[in-house]
Amino acid sequence: MVYGDVFNKHIKRMISPYHFVIRTLVFVLVCAFGYGLLVVFATPYLKMLILLIPLMYRGLTVVLVFLILGYLAEHRRYI
């Protein structure tokens, strides 16, 4: 996730007053199950969105999305 660190920082601020064990448990649950569930539940919607794009433009759209993600990653200094 390009903006995963922003989300993790927000969660960290919310749970900072709690005990270390609670903070660790919440972090593991968010990273393991939260992001995993996001991928599992978002995939069918992403598939429907891709299928709405005419076949002629689908390849170009995928390339453009990867370029946009690369730009965002570069902008956030992940590359």
C-alpha positions as CSV (number, residue, x, y, z in Angstrom):
1,M,0.0,0.0,0.0
2,V,1.4,3.3,-1.0
3,Y,-0.4,5.1,1.9
4,G,-0.3,2.3,4.4
5,D,2.2,4.1,6.6
6,V,-0.2,7.0,7.0
7,F,-2.9,4.6,8.1
8,N,-0.5,2.8,10.5
9,K,0.6,6.2,12.0
10,H,-3.1,7.1,12.6
11,I,-3.7,3.7,14.3
12,K,-0.5,4.1,16.3
13,R,-1.7,7.5,17.6
14,M,-5.1,6.1,18.5
15,I,-3.7,3.2,20.6
16,S,-0.5,4.9,22.0
17,P,-1.9,5.2,25.6
18,Y,-2.6,1.5,25.9
19,H,-0.3,-1.3,27.1
20,F,2.4,-2.7,24.8
21,V,0.7,-6.0,24.5
22,I,-2.6,-4.4,23.4
23,R,-0.7,-2.1,20.9
24,T,1.1,-5.1,19.4
25,L,-2.0,-7.1,19.2
26,V,-3.9,-4.3,17.4
27,F,-1.0,-3.8,15.0
28,V,-0.8,-7.5,14.1
29,L,-4.6,-7.6,13.7
30,V,-4.7,-4.5,11.5
31,C,-1.7,-5.6,9.3
32,A,-2.6,-9.3,9.0
33,F,-6.3,-9.3,9.0
34,G,-7.3,-5.7,8.1
35,Y,-5.2,-5.4,5.0
36,G,-5.9,-9.1,4.1
37,L,-9.7,-8.5,4.3
38,L,-9.4,-5.3,2.4
39,V,-7.7,-7.2,-0.5
40,V,-10.3,-10.1,-0.3
41,F,-13.3,-7.9,-0.3
42,A,-12.0,-5.2,-2.7
43,T,-11.0,-7.7,-5.4
44,P,-14.6,-8.4,-6.7
45,Y,-15.3,-4.7,-7.0
46,L,-12.0,-4.1,-8.7
47,K,-12.8,-6.9,-11.2
48,M,-16.2,-5.4,-11.9
49,L,-14.6,-2.0,-12.4
50,I,-12.1,-3.5,-14.8
51,L,-14.8,-5.3,-16.7
52,L,-16.6,-2.0,-17.2
53,I,-13.7,-0.7,-19.3
54,P,-14.0,-1.6,-23.0
55,L,-11.7,-4.5,-24.0
56,M,-9.9,-2.2,-26.5
57,Y,-8.8,0.2,-23.6
58,R,-8.2,-2.4,-20.9
59,G,-4.5,-2.9,-21.5
60,L,-3.9,0.8,-21.7
61,T,-5.8,1.4,-18.5
62,V,-3.8,-1.3,-16.6
63,V,-0.6,0.3,-17.8
64,L,-1.8,3.8,-16.8
65,V,-2.8,2.6,-13.4
66,F,0.6,1.1,-12.8
67,L,2.2,4.3,-13.9
68,I,0.1,6.3,-11.5
69,L,0.9,3.9,-8.7
70,G,4.6,4.2,-9.6
71,Y,4.3,8.0,-9.6
72,L,2.6,8.0,-6.2
73,A,5.2,5.6,-4.8
74,E,8.0,7.8,-6.2
75,H,6.3,10.9,-4.8
76,R,6.1,9.2,-1.3
77,R,9.8,8.2,-1.7
78,Y,9.1,4.4,-1.7
79,I,11.2,3.8,-4.8
